[in-house]
């Protein structure tokens, strides 16, 4: 939808703003950046590279790391059955919990999207579980509520999926913001053309919201791969019954801090990083087909 | 959604700042001429109160010394200890568990106490059977803080109501199966006769010792083979078919074990935990008995539920040893602690105490006195990796329990896990 303008719009002349004055002296900007840069180097990038080195060693925290080459990776991928159990449990969790959680978040966002005085209350009320989400206390409550499920290999994972879905607050708030960006005129025009609510949802809401859906999908997938607390508490740190809730991070933690196999744990964490990077890249690749930015010519 | 540049900067700075502050370390140097001793241990709130009283008593008697205590539950305690130890930041005096003693001692983090025994730390009144748990070769790395043995706690009232034969000297696993099945038949399906014991390596150990074998040999090698595992789990299948044990979903529930939840009427446990879990639920309506036998004897040993160790790199060795001696041998300290860590390891203190015990602690002390002549001495510390073996034992039994694998199929898997855990 483009309007044809009969004359070019004049750009407002820029006045000298503080931002512009900084622009003349970039060194100040860098000065302000140093805390972040220092933090990134010391607390993120440095440890990551150290971890990469450790993943090629045998390291028990006490004695100096011993170089073993690809040993950890080979053992991980070929002889350790629990590694694949962990991959399997985590994949199942990601595949089920992410779509269901996003659907729940969008559904509730649509429900409370209508302007009303209670909107603020509902928004907070639905967001609250996410704030409590990563906490141990909620997982403890969950353990009590799903008392009959967590002992059963087929249902224990489901209890954890529900725990994740219940924490749909963060994507919901983002969906709400996205919904509020969609101009009302589109809906009015569609209504004039005789479109029902379902049709305008499919033809207007979903395409207009697609960047936000994509954003949530990527973030949620990354989050789901790294899930830990709930599984740790519910299974008492075992990942049981029968490895059904042995999430990747849980097994990694066990290798590192229970068995003192830090080299192996480092290899596992790098493997996870690569897997998440590949999956994120794939998501971006598919995005071209279904994510629609309103600035696009289409 | 526009965010002003200024807010963005401010948030960025705040975040970066928060990140940086976490790297600042606090030093706890006692700059006022005081010796500061750090003492770390695991246990319950109840134990914490009594432990703190003993610490206060020690500080009162030793001017110029302050003691900082930290405690946590078992798992977090050892996770934190691993990082502290490896960072060269170990507590001076610490509680040590049998599964970790070798891990830490062989990594040169614990002080060899042998030269100090009988000098700074008196041992004349301590129960000798407990010492092997803290010894590696001829060196002592841990001192017993208490005494415990395994026990079967059972709901005598319900057993009688179900007409089951009560445990007696020399009873067998078959007797247990029959009795438990009778109780299940009477009170089922919500209540089972016995909490499924077949996934727990400790009870497997008792069963092995009844037949002259063991979990580990004295020199830290595996003391059993695939055949024993198959036999034990087959016994489990028999118990399951007789409906004598708790169903999988009850067994695998981690909130509390089934017996204190009244979902089973009998359960194996270490006797040092009886008072904490069952007394509140049952009062005096339950009883304690020794293990049923599968051969000769009950196969039970006595062991310290935890030991006291001193860090090898402590800067306050003298005070640390003094504290260790006080904790174990001082009559006043012993009177305060009571049965909080099982029976006192000091026999003189034990004698004084036993006259004053009531309720659950009297029950445990009476049981200990009764089985004591039959108990084997504490085993040597298990090899590195023994903790993993225990975990895998439970994990693989899960499949047998849920009927996903037969004992014959599951046992070889366990053996290969064991090889990985101990061989590395």
Interface residues (C-beta under 8 A of the other chain):
Chain A: X19 X32 X35 X36 X38 X39 X42 X43 X60 X61 X62 X63 X79 X81 X143 X144 X147 X148 X150 X151 X152 X153 X177 X181 X234 X235 X236 X237 X238 X240 X241 X242 X243 X257 X258 X259 X260 X261
Chain B: X1 X5 X9 X12 X13 X15 X16 X17 X19 X20 X23 X75 X78 X79 X82 X83 X85 X86 X103 X107 X108 X109 X248 X249 X250 X251 X252 X253 X254 X255 X385 X387 X388 X391 X394 X395 X398 X399 X401 X402 X404 X413 X420 X421 X424
